[in-house]
Amino acid sequence: MAEPTYQEMTDDQKAITEMVRQFVDEQILPNAEQYDHEDKFPEPIVEQMKELGLFGVTIPEEYGGMGLDLTTYAMIVEELSRGWISISGVVNTHFIGSYLLMKFGSDEQKQTYLPRMATGEVRAAFSLSEPEMGSDVQALKTSAKKDDDGNWEINGQKMWVTNGLGSTLVFLLAKSDPDADPRYRGMTCFITEKEPWAHENTGEWAGLTVPPQIKKMGYKGVESTELVYDGYKCSPDRILGGEEAGLNKGFGQMMDALEVGRVNVAARGVGIAQRALELALRYSQERKAFGKPIAQHQAIQFKLADMATKIEAARLVTRKACMMKDAGIRSDLEAGMAKLIASETGKECVEDCFRIHGGYGYSKEYEVERLYRDAPLLLIGEGTSEIQRMVIGKKLLERHKI
Ligand SMILES: Cc1cc2nc3c(=O)[nH]c(=O)nc-3n(C[C@H](O)[C@H](O)[C@H](O)COP(=O)(O)OP(=O)(O)OC[C@H]3O[C@@H](n4cnc5c(N)ncnc54)[C@H](O)[C@@H]3O)c2cc1C
């Protein structure tokens, strides 16, 4: 009689995640500590990721990508984040940018950008946040005003732009109709181009300055920057979808993209939690206290049990949100749940791992110290846990209206 089998992944998903896991074990884990310590962009790792095609995972094959679905992408992100969440940060905003283009871009915009995005030659950033605005996107101040020459002039300051310096494209939300009521109907997504790694842009991209990187407690290596738009000119064909179709449609487009962004952050939470579990399992069997490995103490075993259980749950919710989106079913509620449970699981598992390491967890000699500084970011990016609860609560009531 055939052995009963249970397949969590398709053969293709298994093959690609195994390939990425090997890459993480060989290239990312041995080097992450140094890059983190120096807060240095991991250029050689990013170059290898380009060769592996990891910048084009979800971009259709006709544009040179792999044409894989969100579910497989999330599996890859989990593996990368198991190595170092900064690496997944390099691809995350790029993935959101390509999603925006694939879903809302004009044919000309897709032809212009997607092939170079698939190879990683061009990287994308995604910019909503401003110094005085994060959760409350409708309080956006950055303005876009149409000039007599037909171009749009952008003025304003953006904050916390991941890949803000190294990117070539910034998908930027700006207020294009200051009188719109409600305010979200007056916002447009502009595809703003810039010189990668240049602080001062000149020529056709003059008017965009990238101030020095924001110094952070973790999530090192990948740049988080402000962006200052001061008289930056954007031609109307760089409105996402084209001027006719895209003007004043930016809020909905960006919110749609945030839904996949949330699933992506959820996968990162699962990945960092998985790494914390691996480290905790190893250390707890090596370290002895009271005459036996600490893993033999029930209090430690309970921690390990809780970690493993929470990770399984977070992974499954994340997968469900991805599979619904791939099936074309509305998944905003599930994406919010996945982001909430997985980011909190990431933080909790890293803290348990830290506790299991005792004093050594506080030492820079041990990997968990980096995880401890990295994990909290996931509670904030793509909407805080409070905002996820607001989304979940609202959607629940909509779906179960009496
Ligand atoms: C390292 C890093 C990278 C980032 N990358 C990007 C990026 O690439 N692009 C981008 O656009 N943004 C990015 N962000 C910004 C991020 O999305 C915001 O920080 C996040 O949305 C929260 O906004 P805020 O920081 O302004 O907090 P606020 O909105 O000011 O919130 C502060 C606190 O109030 C709570 N709060 C707010 N409103 C409510 C409410 N109605 N009810 C209950 N509680 C509430 C929040 O949950 C939070 O606890 C990044 C942030 C960081 C730290």
The ligand as an SDF file (V2000), in Angstrom:
LIG
                    3D

 53 58  0  0  0  0  0  0  0  0999 V2000
   12.2830   51.1340    8.4700 C   0  0  0  0  0  0  0  0  0  0  0  0
   11.0120   51.6450    7.8990 C   0  0  0  0  0  0  0  0  0  0  0  0
   10.7820   51.5330    6.5300 C   0  0  0  0  0  0  0  0  0  0  0  0
    9.6260   52.0730    5.9570 C   0  0  0  0  0  0  0  0  0  0  0  0
    9.4630   52.0090    4.5890 N   0  0  0  0  0  0  0  0  0  0  0  0
    8.4390   52.7090    4.0200 C   0  0  0  0  0  0  0  0  0  0  0  0
    8.3330   52.8020    2.5930 C   0  0  0  0  0  0  0  0  0  0  0  0
    9.1180   52.2180    1.8470 O   0  0  0  0  0  0  0  0  0  0  0  0
    7.3510   53.5850    2.0760 N   0  0  0  0  0  0  0  0  0  0  0  0
    6.4520   54.2530    2.8600 C   0  0  0  0  0  0  0  0  0  0  0  0
    5.5750   54.9250    2.3230 O   0  0  0  0  0  0  0  0  0  0  0  0
    6.5170   54.1540    4.2110 N   0  0  0  0  0  0  0  0  0  0  0  0
    7.4830   53.4090    4.8050 C   0  0  0  0  0  0  0  0  0  0  0  0
    7.5680   53.3370    6.1930 N   0  0  0  0  0  0  0  0  0  0  0  0
    6.6210   54.0810    7.0010 C   0  0  0  0  0  0  0  0  0  0  0  0
    5.6040   53.2150    7.6770 C   0  0  0  0  0  0  0  0  0  0  0  0
    4.6920   52.7130    6.7350 O   0  0  0  0  0  0  0  0  0  0  0  0
    4.9390   54.0570    8.7590 C   0  0  0  0  0  0  0  0  0  0  0  0
    5.9030   54.2860    9.7710 O   0  0  0  0  0  0  0  0  0  0  0  0
    3.7200   53.3960    9.3360 C   0  0  0  0  0  0  0  0  0  0  0  0
    2.6800   53.3850    8.3850 O   0  0  0  0  0  0  0  0  0  0  0  0
    3.2260   54.1140   10.5980 C   0  0  0  0  0  0  0  0  0  0  0  0
    3.1040   55.4830   10.3820 O   0  0  0  0  0  0  0  0  0  0  0  0
    3.7540   56.5360   11.3980 P   0  0  0  0  0  0  0  0  0  0  0  0
    5.1400   56.0940   11.6630 O   0  0  0  0  0  0  0  0  0  0  0  0
    3.5500   57.8840   10.8400 O   0  0  0  0  0  0  0  0  0  0  0  0
    2.9550   56.3670   12.7220 O   0  0  0  0  0  0  0  0  0  0  0  0
    1.5820   57.1260   13.0950 P   0  0  0  0  0  0  0  0  0  0  0  0
    0.5990   56.9830   12.0000 O   0  0  0  0  0  0  0  0  0  0  0  0
    1.9050   58.4710   13.5590 O   0  0  0  0  0  0  0  0  0  0  0  0
    1.1150   56.2380   14.3190 O   0  0  0  0  0  0  0  0  0  0  0  0
    1.6980   56.3440   15.6120 C   0  0  0  0  0  0  0  0  0  0  0  0
    0.9860   55.3690   16.5390 C   0  0  0  0  0  0  0  0  0  0  0  0
   -0.4160   55.6880   16.6020 O   0  0  0  0  0  0  0  0  0  0  0  0
   -1.1710   54.5530   16.2360 C   0  0  0  0  0  0  0  0  0  0  0  0
   -2.3780   54.9930   15.5290 N   0  0  0  0  0  0  0  0  0  0  0  0
   -2.4630   55.8170   14.4490 C   0  0  0  0  0  0  0  0  0  0  0  0
   -3.7460   55.9600   14.0830 N   0  0  0  0  0  0  0  0  0  0  0  0
   -4.4900   55.2340   14.9400 C   0  0  0  0  0  0  0  0  0  0  0  0
   -5.8790   54.9640   15.0900 C   0  0  0  0  0  0  0  0  0  0  0  0
   -6.7890   55.4950   14.2650 N   0  0  0  0  0  0  0  0  0  0  0  0
   -6.2940   54.1560   16.1050 N   0  0  0  0  0  0  0  0  0  0  0  0
   -5.3780   53.5980   16.9290 C   0  0  0  0  0  0  0  0  0  0  0  0
   -4.0460   53.7970   16.8470 N   0  0  0  0  0  0  0  0  0  0  0  0
   -3.6080   54.5940   15.8650 C   0  0  0  0  0  0  0  0  0  0  0  0
   -0.2530   53.7150   15.3480 C   0  0  0  0  0  0  0  0  0  0  0  0
   -0.6640   52.3590   15.3280 O   0  0  0  0  0  0  0  0  0  0  0  0
    1.0650   53.9240   16.0630 C   0  0  0  0  0  0  0  0  0  0  0  0
    1.1140   53.0660   17.1860 O   0  0  0  0  0  0  0  0  0  0  0  0
    8.6720   52.7130    6.7780 C   0  0  0  0  0  0  0  0  0  0  0  0
    8.8810   52.7840    8.1710 C   0  0  0  0  0  0  0  0  0  0  0  0
   10.0220   52.2770    8.7180 C   0  0  0  0  0  0  0  0  0  0  0  0
   10.2400   52.3950   10.2100 C   0  0  0  0  0  0  0  0  0  0  0  0
  1  2  1  0
  2  3  1  0
  2 52  2  0
  3  4  2  0
  4  5  1  0
  4 50  1  0
  5  6  2  0
  6  7  1  0
  6 13  1  0
  7  8  2  0
  7  9  1  0
  9 10  1  0
 10 11  2  0
 10 12  1  0
 12 13  2  0
 13 14  1  0
 14 15  1  0
 14 50  1  0
 15 16  1  0
 16 17  1  0
 16 18  1  0
 18 19  1  0
 18 20  1  0
 20 21  1  0
 20 22  1  0
 22 23  1  0
 23 24  1  0
 24 25  2  0
 24 26  1  0
 24 27  1  0
 27 28  1  0
 28 29  2  0
 28 30  1  0
 28 31  1  0
 31 32  1  0
 32 33  1  0
 33 34  1  0
 33 48  1  0
 34 35  1  0
 35 36  1  0
 35 46  1  0
 36 37  1  0
 36 45  1  0
 37 38  2  0
 38 39  1  0
 39 40  1  0
 39 45  2  0
 40 41  1  0
 40 42  2  0
 42 43  1  0
 43 44  2  0
 44 45  1  0
 46 47  1  0
 46 48  1  0
 48 49  1  0
 50 51  2  0
 51 52  1  0
 52 53  1  0
M  END
$$$$
